């Protein structure tokens, strides 16, 4: 209701298509606050269709709308747009040829010929030839139609709306926008907001995360003591429980992230961010409409890539699809937080700013800058003359509706847990089988092999048991696969155990943590260790020091920042680009960038 002129274009087209329609005016409270009143009865009579006023945030008028939708609604008898006399015979011919109900539907067949997938090639050829013979040019008539419709809408609104001068709150909103969208202050404020979000992820989530981590460690220990020895119970205590614990531990951080995003969206600030980032992205060859998919990529790349369908220019859309996976999604957050917590001390700068939060923010920005630079390179390779632009309506600033924020948190967290949970459960079972069994008799002779290696050296019972478990894991099917990968990833500072996690996490990035948890639960004897405790206690047999040094941890963080997100993302890119050419180029580019960057980081710091 606050922006009827821009919202009624589609309505006038629906009327001409004779589709039964109800005009629902939302945000009537904001319209009233802005000094605008609407004569609903006159509007309804002028359009010959029912008009309902609602407030979707409070639910006012929604019941009446539902009741109306259950009744029989007739199409409007009005005709808004009449085709010109010069193309009247052409439109009439198309209407008769395809047995269409309205002239405007026939007109749309002429306008949208290439986009109508249900038309056969013969039908399209016929329409194109007839249009050419009648000198029908799509852009010419589409422009004339749009001008005519907006002229009709403006004349109608002049009759049904009464607007007073802008109220004081709206003038204040304009003043806020001047600051939040300023070419300097706007970016400083945005990065400050990001900084606070990532600080809160570590500061507020630490206590519940530690509680969940220790709870699953105790649960695994209790089940191990309660159940008798056997493959099935080993699968539960050493495979499923550590695997599920490796994802549940991150619920607090995921909830905080989506809570912050929901508040920014509900308040209207996120729209200002989109407008602000558009200015930067254009310089790097990204389309104005690329902003929304890239920001959406912070939640998940799959719907973000699908959102690029709004970009009309194919080359601009392709560039956006190509760089969207660089944006760190929620599945990368578990990997980032567990590794950051391992290698970055929990120390505050100036007594307030957490170093871990600063590093986490840096990783997100690193992915964003990688997307910009990659887009700039692609712009030089993929030449395009056409440019499309971002057109958006700035929503009014408003207080977040906490029920909507809560709903978003619950739905996003539930989706994260259950979608990841299915993958993790399957991978945990497969991984446990591969890590518990091996070819030949190496597994059954593990104790003899360790006694032979020890020679005259006395080993405590605990040390002997740990060496046997490690020997079995190394000679299992999973160990053999990991050992085969080790020469490739060793220059990055990774061992074969990390190699297994790199492979399994291609199914879903958060699987990295559950894979590591499962592998270390099989390769050690401390049943009540937390996930972070297991990672901290892992020893590098070559150096005798910790496996996860700052060099290894930063190498892994950079690798996961640049590497392709998951196989589902690759599948969506294949579907959207209609072939395997671009997904494979994208996979090769991102993998090479991740490998080289991780190599440079490790070799420089080790």
C-alpha positions as CSV (number, residue, x, y, z in Angstrom):
1,X,0.0,0.0,0.0
2,X,3.0,2.3,0.5
3,X,4.1,1.9,-3.1
4,X,1.0,1.1,-5.2
5,X,2.3,2.7,-8.4
6,X,5.2,0.2,-8.8
7,X,3.2,-2.8,-7.5
8,X,0.2,-2.5,-9.8
9,X,1.8,-3.2,-13.2
10,X,1.4,-7.0,-12.8
11,X,-2.1,-6.5,-11.6
12,X,-3.1,-4.7,-14.8
13,X,-1.7,-7.6,-16.9
14,X,-3.6,-10.2,-14.8
15,X,-6.8,-8.2,-15.5
16,X,-6.1,-8.2,-19.3
17,X,-5.5,-12.0,-19.1
18,X,-8.9,-12.3,-17.4
19,X,-7.5,-14.2,-14.5
20,X,-9.7,-14.1,-11.3
21,X,-7.8,-11.8,-9.0
22,X,-8.1,-10.3,-5.5
23,X,-6.1,-7.1,-4.8
24,X,-4.6,-7.3,-1.3
25,X,-3.3,-4.1,0.2
26,X,-0.6,-4.9,2.8
27,X,1.1,-2.4,5.2
28,X,-1.9,-0.2,5.5
29,X,-0.6,0.9,8.9
30,X,2.6,2.2,7.2
31,X,0.6,3.9,4.5
32,X,-1.5,5.7,7.2
33,X,1.7,6.7,9.1
34,X,3.1,8.2,5.9
35,X,0.0,10.4,5.5
36,X,-1.6,8.4,2.7
37,X,-5.2,7.4,2.6
38,X,-6.8,5.0,0.0
39,X,-10.4,5.0,-1.2
40,X,-10.8,1.2,-1.3
41,X,-14.4,1.2,-2.7
42,X,-13.5,3.5,-5.6
43,X,-10.4,1.5,-6.3
44,X,-12.5,-1.8,-6.3
45,X,-15.1,-0.3,-8.6
46,X,-12.5,1.1,-11.1
47,X,-10.8,-2.2,-11.4
48,X,-13.9,-4.4,-11.1
49,X,-12.3,-6.7,-8.6
50,X,-12.4,-7.2,-4.8
51,X,-9.9,-5.2,-2.7
52,X,-8.9,-6.3,0.8
53,X,-6.8,-4.4,3.3
54,X,-4.5,-6.5,5.6
55,X,-1.5,-6.2,7.9
56,X,0.5,-9.3,7.4
57,X,2.7,-8.6,10.5
58,X,-0.2,-8.4,12.9
59,X,-2.6,-10.7,11.1
60,X,-5.3,-8.0,10.7
61,X,-7.6,-8.7,7.8
62,X,-6.0,-12.1,7.0
63,X,-9.1,-14.1,8.1
64,X,-11.3,-12.0,5.8
65,X,-8.9,-12.6,2.9
66,X,-9.0,-16.4,3.4
67,X,-12.8,-16.3,3.5
68,X,-12.9,-14.3,0.3
69,X,-10.5,-16.8,-1.5
70,X,-12.9,-19.7,-0.7
71,X,-15.7,-18.0,-2.7
72,X,-16.1,-17.9,-6.5
73,X,-14.2,-14.9,-7.8
74,X,-15.0,-13.6,-11.3
75,X,-12.4,-12.1,-13.6
76,X,-12.5,-8.3,-14.1
77,X,-14.6,-7.1,-17.0
78,X,-12.1,-4.2,-17.6
79,X,-9.6,-4.0,-20.4
80,X,-6.5,-2.0,-19.5
81,X,-4.3,-2.3,-22.6
82,X,-5.6,-2.4,-26.1
83,X,-3.2,-3.4,-28.9
84,X,-2.7,-0.9,-31.7
85,X,-4.6,-1.1,-34.9
86,X,-1.5,-1.8,-36.9
87,X,-1.0,-5.2,-35.1
88,X,-4.6,-6.0,-34.5
89,X,-4.8,-8.5,-37.5
90,X,-1.6,-10.2,-36.3
91,X,-2.8,-10.6,-32.7
92,X,-6.2,-11.8,-33.9
93,X,-4.5,-14.4,-36.2
94,X,-2.4,-15.7,-33.3
95,X,-5.4,-15.9,-31.0
96,X,-7.4,-18.0,-33.6
97,X,-4.4,-20.1,-34.5
98,X,-3.7,-21.2,-30.9
99,X,-7.3,-21.0,-29.7
100,X,-6.5,-18.4,-27.0
101,X,-9.1,-16.9,-24.6
102,X,-7.9,-13.2,-24.8
103,X,-6.2,-10.9,-27.2
104,X,-3.7,-10.0,-24.5
105,X,-2.7,-13.7,-24.2
106,X,-2.1,-13.8,-28.0
107,X,-0.1,-10.6,-27.6
108,X,2.1,-12.3,-25.0
109,X,2.7,-15.2,-27.3
110,X,4.3,-12.6,-29.7
111,X,6.3,-11.0,-26.9
112,X,7.5,-14.2,-25.1
113,X,7.9,-16.6,-28.1
114,X,11.4,-17.8,-27.1
115,X,10.5,-18.2,-23.4
116,X,7.4,-20.4,-23.9
117,X,8.8,-23.9,-23.5
118,X,5.4,-25.6,-24.3
119,X,5.5,-24.3,-27.9
120,X,6.9,-26.6,-30.5
121,X,9.7,-25.4,-32.8
122,X,7.1,-25.3,-35.7
123,X,4.8,-23.1,-33.5
124,X,7.7,-20.7,-32.7
125,X,8.7,-20.5,-36.4
126,X,5.1,-19.7,-37.4
127,X,4.8,-16.9,-34.8
128,X,8.2,-15.4,-35.6
129,X,7.5,-15.4,-39.4
130,X,4.1,-13.8,-38.9
131,X,5.6,-11.2,-36.5
132,X,8.3,-10.3,-39.0
133,X,5.8,-10.0,-41.8
134,X,3.7,-7.5,-39.7
135,X,6.8,-5.5,-38.6
136,X,6.2,-6.5,-35.0
137,X,9.2,-5.5,-32.9
138,X,9.1,-6.8,-29.3
139,X,11.0,-4.1,-27.5
140,X,9.1,-1.3,-29.3
141,X,5.7,-2.5,-28.3
142,X,6.7,-3.7,-24.9
143,X,8.0,-0.2,-24.1
144,X,4.8,1.4,-25.4
145,X,2.7,-1.0,-23.3
146,X,4.7,-0.3,-20.1
147,X,4.3,3.5,-20.6
148,X,0.6,3.1,-21.2
149,X,0.0,0.9,-18.1
150,X,1.9,3.3,-15.8
151,X,-0.1,6.2,-17.2
152,X,-3.3,4.3,-16.4
153,X,-2.1,3.5,-12.9
154,X,-1.1,7.1,-12.2
155,X,-4.5,8.4,-13.3
156,X,-6.2,5.8,-11.2
157,X,-4.2,6.6,-8.1
158,X,-4.8,10.3,-8.5
159,X,-8.5,9.5,-8.0
160,X,-8.3,7.0,-5.1
161,X,-5.4,8.2,-3.0
162,X,-4.9,11.3,-0.9
163,X,-1.4,12.1,0.3
164,X,-0.4,14.7,2.8
165,X,3.2,16.0,3.3
166,X,5.8,13.5,4.5
167,X,5.6,12.9,8.3
168,X,8.5,13.6,10.5
169,X,9.5,9.9,10.9
170,X,9.9,9.6,7.1
171,X,12.2,12.6,7.0
172,X,14.2,11.1,9.8
173,X,14.4,7.8,7.7
174,X,15.8,9.7,4.8
175,X,18.5,11.2,7.0
176,X,19.4,7.7,8.3
177,X,19.7,6.5,4.7
178,X,22.1,9.3,3.9
179,X,24.4,7.8,6.5
180,X,23.9,4.1,6.0
181,X,24.3,4.3,2.2
182,X,27.1,6.9,2.4
183,X,30.2,6.0,0.2
184,X,32.4,6.0,3.3
185,X,30.3,5.8,6.5
186,X,28.0,3.2,4.9
187,X,30.8,0.7,4.5
188,X,32.3,1.4,7.9
189,X,28.9,0.8,9.6
190,X,28.4,-2.4,7.6
191,X,31.8,-3.8,8.5
192,X,31.2,-2.8,12.1
193,X,27.9,-4.8,12.1
194,X,29.7,-7.8,10.6
195,X,32.4,-7.5,13.2
196,X,29.8,-7.5,16.0
197,X,28.0,-10.6,14.5
198,X,31.2,-12.6,14.4
199,X,32.2,-11.5,17.8
200,X,28.8,-12.7,19.2
201,X,29.2,-16.0,17.4
202,X,32.2,-16.9,19.6
203,X,31.3,-14.9,22.7
204,X,27.7,-16.1,23.2
205,X,28.0,-19.6,21.8
206,X,31.0,-20.8,23.7
207,X,29.2,-22.0,26.9
208,X,26.4,-24.0,25.2
209,X,28.9,-25.4,22.7
210,X,31.2,-26.7,25.5
211,X,28.2,-28.2,27.3
212,X,27.0,-30.1,24.1
213,X,30.6,-31.2,23.4
214,X,31.2,-32.6,26.9
215,X,27.6,-34.1,27.0
216,X,28.3,-36.2,23.8
217,X,31.7,-37.2,25.1
218,X,30.1,-38.5,28.3
219,X,27.3,-40.1,26.4
220,X,29.8,-42.0,24.2
221,X,31.6,-43.1,27.3
222,X,28.4,-44.2,29.1
223,X,27.2,-46.2,26.1
224,X,30.6,-47.8,25.7
225,X,30.6,-49.0,29.3
226,X,26.9,-50.0,29.1
227,X,26.9,-52.0,25.9
228,X,28.7,-55.3,25.4
229,X,31.6,-55.5,23.0
230,X,30.5,-56.1,19.4
231,X,30.5,-54.5,15.9
232,X,26.9,-53.1,16.3
233,X,27.6,-51.3,19.6
234,X,31.0,-50.2,18.3
235,X,29.3,-48.6,15.4
236,X,27.0,-46.6,17.8
237,X,29.7,-45.5,20.2
238,X,32.6,-44.9,17.8
239,X,30.7,-44.0,14.6
240,X,27.2,-42.6,15.0
241,X,27.5,-40.8,18.3
242,X,30.7,-38.9,17.5
243,X,29.4,-38.1,14.0
244,X,26.1,-36.6,15.2
245,X,27.9,-34.9,18.1
246,X,30.1,-33.3,15.5
247,X,27.2,-31.4,14.0
248,X,24.9,-30.8,17.0
249,X,27.7,-28.9,18.8
250,X,27.4,-26.1,16.2
251,X,23.7,-25.5,16.7
252,X,24.3,-22.4,19.0
253,X,26.6,-20.7,16.4
254,X,24.2,-21.5,13.5
255,X,21.3,-20.1,15.6
256,X,23.2,-16.9,16.4
257,X,24.2,-16.4,12.8
258,X,20.7,-16.7,11.4
259,X,19.3,-14.7,14.3
260,X,21.5,-11.8,13.4
261,X,20.7,-12.1,9.6
262,X,16.9,-12.3,10.4
263,X,17.1,-9.1,12.5
264,X,19.0,-7.2,9.8
265,X,16.4,-8.3,7.2
266,X,13.4,-7.6,9.5
267,X,14.7,-4.1,10.3
268,X,15.1,-3.1,6.7
269,X,18.9,-2.7,6.9
270,X,19.8,-5.7,4.7
271,X,18.2,-3.9,1.7
272,X,20.5,-1.0,2.3
273,X,23.5,-3.4,2.3
274,X,22.4,-4.7,-1.1
275,X,22.3,-1.2,-2.4
276,X,25.6,-0.4,-0.9
277,X,27.5,-3.4,-2.2
278,X,26.1,-2.9,-5.7
279,X,28.4,0.1,-6.1
280,X,31.5,-2.1,-5.4
281,X,30.5,-5.1,-7.3
282,X,29.9,-3.2,-10.6
283,X,33.6,-2.2,-10.6
284,X,34.5,-5.9,-10.6
285,X,32.2,-6.9,-13.4
286,X,29.3,-8.2,-11.3
287,X,25.8,-7.4,-12.2
288,X,23.7,-5.2,-9.9
289,X,21.4,-8.1,-9.4
290,X,24.3,-10.3,-8.4
291,X,24.3,-8.7,-4.9
292,X,21.3,-10.7,-3.7
293,X,22.6,-14.2,-4.7
294,X,26.1,-13.4,-3.2
295,X,24.6,-12.3,0.2
296,X,22.3,-15.3,0.1
297,X,25.3,-17.5,-0.4
298,X,26.3,-16.8,3.3
299,X,23.4,-19.1,4.2
300,X,23.6,-21.7,1.3
301,X,25.0,-21.6,-2.2
302,X,22.3,-23.8,-3.7
303,X,19.3,-21.4,-3.4
304,X,21.8,-18.5,-4.0
305,X,22.8,-19.9,-7.4
306,X,19.1,-20.5,-8.3
307,X,18.4,-16.9,-7.4
308,X,20.7,-15.8,-10.3
309,X,17.7,-16.6,-12.6
310,X,16.7,-12.9,-12.1
311,X,19.7,-11.8,-14.1
312,X,18.7,-11.4,-17.7
313,X,22.1,-11.2,-19.3
314,X,23.5,-14.8,-19.6
315,X,27.2,-13.8,-19.3
316,X,26.5,-11.7,-16.2
317,X,24.5,-14.6,-14.7
318,X,27.3,-17.1,-15.5
319,X,29.9,-14.9,-13.7
320,X,27.6,-14.7,-10.7
321,X,27.1,-18.5,-10.6
322,X,30.8,-19.1,-11.0
323,X,31.8,-16.9,-8.0
324,X,28.9,-17.5,-5.6
325,X,30.5,-20.6,-3.9
326,X,33.3,-18.4,-2.7
327,X,30.9,-16.9,-0.2
328,X,31.2,-18.8,3.1
329,X,28.0,-20.7,3.7
330,X,26.6,-21.9,7.0
331,X,28.1,-25.4,6.3
332,X,31.6,-23.9,6.4
333,X,31.0,-22.3,9.8
334,X,31.5,-25.6,11.8
335,X,34.8,-26.1,10.1
336,X,35.9,-22.5,10.6
337,X,34.9,-22.4,14.3
338,X,36.5,-25.7,15.4
339,X,39.8,-24.8,13.7
340,X,39.8,-21.2,14.8
341,X,39.1,-22.4,18.4
342,X,42.1,-24.8,18.1
343,X,44.8,-22.4,16.8
344,X,43.7,-18.9,17.8
345,X,44.0,-18.1,21.6
346,X,40.8,-17.0,23.3
347,X,42.3,-13.6,24.1
348,X,40.6,-10.3,24.0
349,X,42.0,-7.2,22.3
350,X,41.6,-4.1,24.4
351,X,39.7,-6.3,26.9
352,X,36.7,-6.5,24.5
353,X,37.4,-7.7,21.0
354,X,37.9,-11.4,20.7
355,X,40.8,-12.5,18.4
356,X,38.8,-15.6,17.3
357,X,35.9,-13.4,16.1
358,X,38.3,-11.2,14.2
359,X,39.8,-14.3,12.4
360,X,36.3,-15.6,11.6
361,X,35.3,-12.3,10.1
362,X,38.6,-12.3,8.1
363,X,37.7,-15.7,6.6
364,X,34.3,-14.5,5.4
365,X,35.9,-11.3,3.9
366,X,38.6,-13.4,2.3
367,X,36.0,-15.5,0.5
368,X,34.2,-12.3,-0.6
369,X,37.3,-10.7,-2.0
370,X,38.1,-13.9,-3.8
371,X,34.7,-13.7,-5.4
372,X,35.3,-10.1,-6.5
373,X,38.8,-10.8,-8.0
374,X,37.5,-14.0,-9.8
375,X,34.6,-12.0,-11.2
376,X,37.0,-9.3,-12.5
377,X,39.1,-12.0,-14.2
378,X,36.1,-13.6,-15.7
379,X,34.8,-10.2,-17.0
380,X,38.1,-9.9,-19.0
381,X,37.6,-13.4,-20.4
382,X,33.9,-13.4,-21.0
383,X,33.1,-10.2,-22.9
384,X,29.6,-8.8,-22.7
385,X,28.0,-5.6,-24.0
386,X,24.6,-5.9,-22.4
387,X,24.4,-4.8,-18.8
388,X,21.4,-5.2,-16.6
389,X,20.8,-3.2,-13.5
390,X,19.6,-3.5,-9.9
391,X,16.2,-2.0,-9.3
392,X,14.8,-2.4,-5.8
393,X,12.5,-0.7,-3.4
394,X,13.9,0.4,-0.1
395,X,11.7,-1.0,2.7
396,X,10.7,1.2,5.6
397,X,12.8,0.9,8.8
398,X,10.8,-1.0,11.4
399,X,11.2,-2.8,14.6
400,X,11.9,-6.6,14.0
401,X,8.9,-8.9,14.6
402,X,10.4,-11.3,17.1
403,X,8.0,-14.1,16.2
404,X,9.4,-13.9,12.6
405,X,13.0,-13.9,13.9
406,X,12.3,-16.9,16.1
407,X,10.6,-18.8,13.2
408,X,13.6,-18.1,11.0
409,X,16.1,-19.3,13.6
410,X,14.1,-22.5,14.2
411,X,13.5,-23.3,10.5
412,X,17.1,-22.5,9.4
413,X,18.6,-24.5,12.3
414,X,16.3,-27.4,11.8
415,X,17.1,-27.5,8.1
416,X,20.8,-27.3,8.9
417,X,20.7,-30.2,11.4
418,X,18.4,-32.5,9.5
419,X,19.8,-31.9,6.1
420,X,23.4,-32.3,7.4
421,X,22.3,-35.1,9.8
422,X,21.1,-37.4,7.0
423,X,24.4,-37.0,5.2
424,X,26.5,-37.3,8.4
425,X,24.7,-40.4,9.6
426,X,25.2,-42.2,6.2
427,X,28.9,-41.1,6.0
428,X,29.5,-42.0,9.7
429,X,28.2,-45.6,9.1
430,X,30.3,-46.0,5.9
431,X,33.3,-44.5,7.4
432,X,33.1,-46.7,10.5
433,X,32.9,-49.8,8.4
434,X,35.9,-48.7,6.2
435,X,37.9,-47.7,9.3
436,X,37.1,-50.9,11.3
437,X,37.9,-53.5,8.6
438,X,40.7,-54.0,6.2
439,X,42.1,-56.4,3.6
440,X,44.1,-59.5,4.6
441,X,44.9,-60.4,8.2
442,X,46.7,-57.1,9.2
443,X,43.8,-56.1,11.5
444,X,43.7,-59.4,13.4
445,X,47.5,-59.4,13.8
446,X,47.7,-55.8,15.1
447,X,48.7,-56.8,18.7
448,X,51.5,-59.1,17.4
449,X,52.8,-56.3,15.2
450,X,52.8,-53.7,18.0
451,X,54.7,-56.2,20.3
452,X,57.2,-56.8,17.6
453,X,57.7,-53.1,17.0
454,X,58.1,-52.4,20.8
455,X,60.7,-55.1,21.1
456,X,62.2,-54.9,24.6
457,X,60.5,-51.6,25.4
458,X,57.9,-51.9,28.2
459,X,54.6,-50.4,27.2
460,X,51.8,-49.5,29.7
461,X,48.4,-51.1,29.0
462,X,47.0,-47.7,27.9
463,X,49.9,-47.0,25.5
464,X,49.7,-50.5,24.1
465,X,46.0,-50.3,23.5
466,X,46.4,-46.8,21.8
467,X,49.1,-48.2,19.5
468,X,46.9,-51.2,18.6
469,X,44.0,-48.9,17.8
470,X,46.2,-46.6,15.7
471,X,47.7,-49.6,13.8
472,X,44.3,-51.0,13.0
473,X,43.0,-47.7,11.7
474,X,46.1,-47.2,9.5
475,X,45.7,-50.7,8.0
476,X,42.0,-50.4,7.4
477,X,40.3,-49.6,4.1
478,X,39.9,-46.0,5.2
479,X,43.6,-45.9,6.2
480,X,44.7,-47.3,2.8
481,X,42.6,-44.6,1.0
482,X,44.1,-41.9,3.2
483,X,47.6,-43.2,2.7
484,X,47.1,-43.0,-1.0
485,X,46.1,-39.4,-0.7
486,X,48.9,-38.4,1.7
487,X,51.7,-37.7,-0.9
488,X,49.4,-35.2,-2.6
489,X,48.3,-33.3,0.6
490,X,51.5,-33.7,2.6
491,X,52.9,-30.4,1.2
492,X,49.9,-28.6,2.8
493,X,50.8,-30.0,6.2
494,X,48.0,-32.7,6.2
495,X,48.2,-36.3,7.1
496,X,46.1,-39.2,5.8
497,X,43.5,-38.7,8.5
498,X,42.8,-35.2,7.4
499,X,42.9,-36.5,3.8
500,X,39.9,-38.8,4.6
501,X,38.0,-35.8,6.0
502,X,38.7,-33.7,2.9
503,X,37.2,-36.4,0.7
504,X,34.1,-37.0,2.9
505,X,33.4,-33.3,3.4
506,X,32.8,-32.9,-0.3
507,X,29.4,-34.4,0.4
508,X,28.8,-31.6,2.9
509,X,31.4,-29.3,4.4
510,X,30.2,-29.8,8.0
511,X,31.0,-33.5,7.6
512,X,34.7,-32.6,8.1
513,X,34.2,-32.2,11.9
514,X,32.1,-35.4,12.3
515,X,34.7,-37.4,10.1
516,X,37.6,-36.2,12.3
517,X,35.5,-37.1,15.4
518,X,34.8,-40.6,14.1
519,X,38.4,-41.3,13.0
520,X,39.9,-40.1,16.3
521,X,37.4,-42.0,18.3
522,X,38.5,-45.2,16.5
523,X,42.2,-44.4,16.7
524,X,42.5,-43.7,20.4
525,X,41.4,-44.9,23.9
526,X,40.2,-41.8,25.6
527,X,36.4,-42.3,25.4
528,X,35.4,-39.2,27.4
529,X,37.4,-36.7,25.3
530,X,35.6,-33.8,23.7
531,X,36.0,-33.2,19.9
532,X,38.3,-30.2,20.6
533,X,40.2,-32.3,23.1
534,X,40.8,-35.1,20.6
535,X,42.1,-32.6,18.0
536,X,44.4,-30.9,20.6
537,X,45.8,-34.3,21.7
538,X,46.6,-35.5,18.2
539,X,50.4,-35.9,17.8
540,X,52.4,-35.5,14.6
541,X,54.6,-38.7,14.6
542,X,57.3,-37.0,12.6
543,X,57.8,-33.9,14.8
544,X,56.5,-35.3,18.1
545,X,54.5,-32.1,18.5
546,X,50.8,-31.3,18.0
547,X,49.3,-32.2,14.7
548,X,47.2,-29.1,14.5
549,X,49.8,-26.3,14.6
550,X,48.9,-22.8,13.6
551,X,50.5,-23.4,10.2
552,X,48.3,-26.5,9.6
553,X,45.2,-24.9,11.0
554,X,45.5,-21.7,8.9
555,X,46.3,-23.9,5.8
556,X,43.0,-25.8,6.4
557,X,41.0,-22.6,6.9
558,X,42.3,-21.1,3.7
559,X,41.7,-24.4,1.8
560,X,38.1,-24.6,3.0
561,X,37.5,-20.8,2.2
562,X,38.5,-21.3,-1.5
563,X,37.5,-24.9,-2.2
564,X,34.2,-25.8,-3.9
565,X,31.4,-26.0,-1.2
566,X,29.9,-29.4,-1.8
567,X,28.8,-31.8,-4.5
568,X,25.2,-30.5,-4.3
569,X,26.4,-27.1,-5.3
570,X,28.2,-28.6,-8.3
571,X,25.0,-30.4,-9.3
572,X,23.0,-27.1,-9.1
573,X,25.6,-25.3,-11.3
574,X,25.4,-28.1,-13.8
575,X,21.6,-27.8,-13.9
576,X,21.6,-24.0,-14.2
577,X,24.3,-23.9,-16.9
578,X,22.8,-26.9,-18.7
579,X,26.0,-28.9,-19.0
580,X,29.2,-30.1,-17.3
581,X,31.6,-27.6,-18.9
582,X,31.3,-24.8,-16.4
583,X,30.9,-26.9,-13.3
584,X,34.1,-28.8,-14.1
585,X,36.0,-25.5,-14.9
586,X,34.7,-24.1,-11.6
587,X,35.7,-27.2,-9.6
588,X,39.2,-27.2,-11.2
589,X,39.7,-23.5,-10.6
590,X,38.5,-23.4,-7.0
591,X,40.4,-26.6,-6.1
592,X,43.6,-25.3,-7.7
593,X,43.2,-21.9,-5.9
594,X,42.5,-23.7,-2.6
595,X,45.5,-26.0,-3.0
596,X,48.0,-23.3,-4.0
597,X,46.9,-20.9,-1.3
598,X,47.0,-23.6,1.4
599,X,50.5,-24.6,0.2
600,X,51.8,-21.1,0.4
601,X,50.3,-20.5,3.8
602,X,51.7,-23.8,5.3
603,X,55.2,-23.5,3.7
604,X,55.5,-19.8,4.8
605,X,54.5,-20.5,8.4
606,X,55.9,-23.9,9.1
